[in-house]
C-alpha cells in the first residue's frame, strides 16, 4: 500500500507541475475565465473519481467540508472588499496629489 501511495504522490506532483506549463501555453488561446472554468471542471471530475475509488460517503464529506467552503467564501468576500477599498483609496490619493500639484 505504501508503494501505491508514493506512486500516487509522485504522479500528483508531476500533474501539478504540468498545469503551470499548460496554463501558460493555453493562455495564448483562451481567456483566463475559460481556463479557470476548465481547471475547476477537471478537478471536480477528478475528485468525484477519488470519492468513488476510496468509497467516501459524499454526505459526510460535504458536512465536514461545509465549514471550509463557508470560510473560503467569507475570506473571498473580505479580500474583494479590501482590494476594492484599497483601489479607491489609491485613486483618491492620486487625484489628491494631482490636485495639489495643480494648485501649487
C-alpha positions as CSV (number, residue, x, y, z in Angstrom):
1,X,0.0,0.0,0.0
2,X,2.9,2.4,0.7
3,X,4.3,2.0,-2.8
4,X,1.0,2.8,-4.3
5,X,0.7,5.9,-2.1
6,X,4.2,7.1,-3.1
7,X,3.4,6.5,-6.7
8,X,0.2,8.5,-6.5
9,X,2.1,11.3,-4.7
10,X,4.7,11.5,-7.4
11,X,2.0,11.4,-10.1
12,X,0.2,14.2,-8.4
13,X,3.4,16.3,-8.3
14,X,4.0,15.7,-12.0
15,X,0.4,16.7,-12.8
16,X,0.6,19.8,-10.6
17,X,3.8,20.9,-12.2
18,X,2.5,20.3,-15.7
19,X,-0.5,22.6,-15.1
20,X,1.8,25.6,-14.9
21,X,3.3,24.9,-18.3
22,X,-0.1,24.1,-19.9
23,X,-1.8,27.1,-18.4
24,X,1.0,29.3,-19.7
25,X,0.7,27.9,-23.2
26,X,-3.1,27.9,-23.2
27,X,-3.2,31.5,-22.1
28,X,-2.5,32.5,-25.6
29,X,-5.6,30.7,-27.0
30,X,-8.2,31.1,-24.2
31,X,-9.2,33.8,-21.8
32,X,-8.5,33.5,-18.1
33,X,-12.2,32.8,-17.3
34,X,-12.3,29.9,-19.7
35,X,-9.1,28.4,-18.2
36,X,-10.4,28.7,-14.7
37,X,-13.7,27.0,-15.7
38,X,-11.9,24.1,-17.3
39,X,-9.4,23.8,-14.5
40,X,-12.2,23.5,-11.9
41,X,-14.3,21.3,-14.1
42,X,-11.5,18.7,-14.4
43,X,-10.6,19.0,-10.8
44,X,-14.2,18.3,-9.8
45,X,-14.4,15.2,-12.1
46,X,-11.1,14.0,-10.5
47,X,-12.5,14.5,-7.0
48,X,-15.6,12.5,-7.8
49,X,-13.4,9.7,-9.1
50,X,-11.4,9.8,-5.9
51,X,-14.5,9.8,-3.8
52,X,-15.8,6.7,-5.6
53,X,-12.5,4.9,-5.5
54,X,-11.9,5.4,-1.8
55,X,-15.6,4.8,-1.1
56,X,-16.1,8.0,0.8
57,X,-19.6,8.9,1.7
58,X,-20.5,12.1,-0.1
59,X,-22.9,13.4,2.5
60,X,-20.4,13.1,5.4
61,X,-17.7,14.6,3.2
62,X,-19.9,17.6,2.4
63,X,-20.8,18.0,6.1
64,X,-17.1,18.0,7.1
65,X,-16.1,20.5,4.4
66,X,-19.1,22.8,4.7
67,X,-17.2,24.9,7.2
68,X,-14.2,25.2,4.9
69,X,-16.4,26.2,2.0
70,X,-18.2,28.9,4.1
71,X,-14.8,30.2,5.4
72,X,-13.5,30.4,1.9
73,X,-16.5,32.4,0.7
74,X,-16.1,34.8,3.7
75,X,-12.4,35.3,3.1
76,X,-13.0,35.8,-0.7
77,X,-15.6,38.5,0.1
78,X,-13.3,40.2,2.6
79,X,-10.4,40.2,0.2
80,X,-12.6,41.6,-2.6
81,X,-13.8,44.3,-0.2
82,X,-10.3,45.1,0.9
83,X,-8.9,45.3,-2.6
84,X,-11.8,47.5,-3.8
85,X,-11.4,49.8,-0.8
86,X,-7.6,49.9,-1.3
87,X,-8.1,50.8,-5.0
88,X,-10.5,53.5,-4.2
89,X,-8.1,55.0,-1.6
90,X,-5.2,54.8,-4.1
91,X,-7.3,56.5,-6.8
92,X,-8.2,59.2,-4.2
93,X,-4.6,59.7,-3.2
94,X,-3.6,60.0,-6.9
95,X,-6.4,62.5,-7.5
96,X,-5.4,64.4,-4.4
97,X,-1.7,64.6,-5.4
98,X,-2.7,65.8,-8.9
99,X,-5.0,68.4,-7.4
100,X,-2.3,69.7,-5.1
101,X,0.2,69.9,-7.9
102,X,-2.3,72.0,-10.0
103,X,-3.0,74.3,-7.0
104,X,0.7,74.9,-6.3
